[in-house]
Amino acid sequence: MAREAVWWVRDYAYAARGQVRALVSRVDPADFLSGDRTPIVVIPGVFETWRFLQPLIDELHGRGHPVHVVDALAWNRRPVVEAAGHLVRYLERRDLRGVVVVAHSKGGLVGKYAMTQGGGVSRIDAMLAVAAPFGGSSYARFLVLPSLRMFRPHDATILALAREASVNARIVSVFGRFDPHIPGGSRLEGAVNVELDAGGHFRVLADPRVIAEVERLAR
């Protein structure tokens, strides 16, 4: 319990720094579009903008990947189906192919749905999802906001995504030993599941294994 408490404190400190960065950063997303390696599209979690994931974006772009963000998602509060529609339209508008999606939390649901719909089927090769609630979260039933209650394990979208198992083999799910937001964990049947020797819902984004797994997918 003591170790989980430490993980919890460090997790929220990391999240607070990320949200401050999201509010004050003025980096232009066009700065990340150069590169000749596998294109990456980054999808943040609920109540996160793409700037929350800027350390990952900086690292991937520095390795030669063009990194795309979907500005239309804003703080990613829309229903999963609607958000996935924005992602697919972005891919089509930019004519992106052979894409690897890098997603955090709810972004993993958005990415998986996009992998099964329209242009996303052929344009997305794989996805790396960090701390994604593929099975929902038992805590969601206690929450009032629709943008959070959508994570109930028996929500229609969660159940529909569970039935779309054919794409799971193209997903790598990375998660910590303890997640204060997803008590059931992020293990996804049929996917490559990577459990880190760490805990948290946000701070796991900084684990070197995340970049390593993206690079493996990109190859």
C-alpha positions in Angstrom: 0.0 0.0 0.0 2.9 2.4 0.8 4.4 1.9 -2.7 0.9 2.5 -4.3 0.6 5.7 -2.3 3.9 6.9 -3.6 3.0 6.0 -7.1 -0.3 7.9 -6.7 1.4 11.1 -5.5 4.0 11.0 -8.2 1.3 10.3 -10.8 -0.7 13.4 -10.0 2.4 15.5 -9.8 3.3 14.4 -13.3 -0.3 15.1 -14.5 -0.3 18.6 -13.0 2.9 19.5 -14.8 1.4 18.1 -18.0 -1.7 20.2 -17.7 0.3 23.4 -16.9 2.3 22.7 -20.0 -0.8 22.2 -22.1 -2.1 25.6 -20.9 1.0 27.7 -21.4 2.7 26.0 -24.4 2.6 27.9 -27.7 4.3 25.3 -29.8 2.9 25.0 -33.4 1.9 21.4 -34.2 3.2 22.1 -37.8 6.7 22.0 -36.3 6.4 18.2 -35.9 5.3 17.3 -39.4 8.8 16.9 -40.9 10.5 13.5 -41.0 10.9 10.5 -43.3 10.1 7.7 -41.0 6.7 6.1 -40.1 4.0 8.7 -39.5 2.7 8.9 -36.0 -0.7 10.2 -34.9 -1.0 11.1 -31.2 -4.4 10.9 -29.4 -4.6 12.2 -25.8 -6.9 11.0 -23.0 -10.0 12.7 -21.8 -9.5 16.3 -20.5 -6.1 16.3 -22.2 -5.0 18.2 -25.3 -2.2 16.9 -27.5 0.2 19.2 -25.6 -0.1 17.0 -22.6 1.8 14.4 -24.6 4.4 16.9 -25.9 7.4 15.1 -24.3 6.5 12.0 -26.3 5.9 14.0 -29.4 9.3 15.7 -29.0 11.1 12.4 -28.6 9.4 10.7 -31.6 9.9 13.7 -33.9 13.5 13.9 -32.8 13.9 10.3 -34.0 12.7 11.2 -37.5 9.0 10.5 -37.3 6.5 13.1 -38.7 4.1 13.4 -35.7 0.5 14.5 -36.3 -2.1 15.8 -33.8 -5.8 16.1 -34.4 -6.7 19.6 -33.2 -10.4 19.0 -33.6 -10.3 16.7 -30.6 -9.5 19.7 -28.3 -9.7 18.3 -24.7 -11.1 15.0 -26.0 -14.4 15.2 -24.2 -16.5 14.0 -27.2 -18.0 10.4 -27.3 -15.5 7.8 -28.6 -17.4 7.3 -31.9 -17.4 11.0 -32.7 -13.7 11.4 -31.7 -12.8 8.5 -33.9 -14.6 10.1 -36.8 -12.4 13.2 -36.4 -9.3 11.0 -36.4 -10.4 9.1 -39.6 -11.2 12.3 -41.4 -7.8 13.7 -40.5 -6.1 10.6 -41.9 -8.1 10.9 -45.1 -7.6 14.6 -45.5 -3.9 14.3 -45.1 -3.8 11.0 -47.1 -1.8 9.3 -44.4 -1.1 5.6 -44.7 1.0 3.1 -42.7 0.2 5.1 -39.6 1.1 4.1 -36.0 -1.3 5.7 -33.5 0.2 6.5 -30.1 -2.6 7.0 -27.6 -3.1 7.7 -23.9 -6.1 6.4 -21.8 -9.3 7.2 -23.7 -7.2 7.8 -26.8 -6.7 4.1 -26.9 -10.5 3.6 -27.3 -10.6 6.3 -30.0 -7.7 4.7 -31.8 -9.2 1.2 -31.7 -12.6 2.3 -32.9 -10.9 4.2 -35.8 -9.0 1.0 -36.7 -12.3 -0.7 -37.4 -14.1 2.1 -39.4 -13.9 3.5 -42.9 -10.5 4.9 -44.0 -9.0 4.0 -40.6 -9.1 0.3 -41.5 -6.5 0.6 -44.2 -4.6 3.7 -43.0 -3.7 2.6 -39.5 -1.2 -0.2 -39.3 -0.9 -0.4 -35.5 -1.5 1.3 -32.2 0.5 1.8 -29.0 -2.0 2.5 -26.2 -0.8 3.6 -22.7 -3.1 3.0 -19.8 -6.2 2.5 -22.0 -9.5 1.5 -20.3 -10.3 -1.2 -22.9 -12.6 -2.9 -20.3 -13.8 0.3 -18.9 -13.4 1.4 -15.3 -15.6 0.3 -12.3 -15.2 3.8 -10.9 -17.0 5.4 -13.8 -20.5 4.5 -12.5 -19.9 6.9 -9.5 -19.2 9.8 -11.8 -21.6 12.4 -13.0 -20.1 13.9 -16.1 -21.1 12.0 -19.3 -17.5 12.4 -20.6 -16.4 10.2 -17.7 -19.5 7.9 -17.3 -18.8 6.6 -20.8 -16.1 4.4 -19.2 -18.5 2.2 -17.4 -17.7 -1.4 -18.1 -21.2 -2.0 -19.5 -21.3 1.1 -21.6 -22.5 0.3 -25.1 -19.3 1.6 -26.7 -17.0 -0.3 -24.4 -18.9 -3.5 -25.1 -18.9 -2.8 -28.9 -15.1 -2.3 -28.8 -14.6 -5.5 -26.9 -16.4 -7.4 -29.8 -14.0 -5.9 -32.3 -11.2 -8.3 -31.4 -9.8 -8.7 -34.9 -7.6 -5.6 -34.6 -6.2 -6.5 -31.2 -3.2 -8.3 -32.7 -2.1 -4.9 -34.1 -2.3 -3.2 -30.7 0.4 -2.9 -28.0 -1.1 -2.1 -24.6 1.3 -0.6 -22.1 0.3 -0.2 -18.5 1.6 -0.1 -14.9 1.3 -2.6 -12.1 -1.2 -0.2 -10.4 -3.5 2.3 -12.1 -5.6 4.5 -9.8 -8.1 5.2 -12.6 -8.5 1.7 -14.0 -8.6 -0.8 -11.2 -9.2 -3.6 -13.7 -6.1 -2.8 -15.6 -5.5 -2.3 -19.4 -4.8 -5.9 -20.4 -6.3 -6.6 -23.9 -6.9 -10.1 -25.0 -5.0 -10.9 -28.3 -2.8 -7.8 -28.0 0.8 -7.5 -27.0 0.5 -6.6 -23.3 3.4 -4.8 -21.7 3.2 -4.5 -17.9 5.7 -2.0 -16.5 7.4 -2.3 -13.2 5.8 1.0 -12.2 2.5 2.4 -11.2 0.2 5.2 -12.3 -2.1 6.4 -15.0 -0.1 9.4 -16.3 3.5 9.0 -15.2 3.9 5.7 -17.1 3.9 7.8 -20.3 7.5 8.7 -19.4 8.7 5.1 -19.1 11.4 4.4 -21.8 9.6 1.2 -22.7 6.8 3.4 -24.4 9.2 4.8 -26.9 10.9 1.4 -27.4 7.5 -0.2 -28.2 6.6 2.6 -30.6 9.9 2.1 -32.5 9.3 -1.7 -32.6 5.9 -1.1 -34.2 7.3 1.5 -36.6 9.8 -1.0 -37.9 
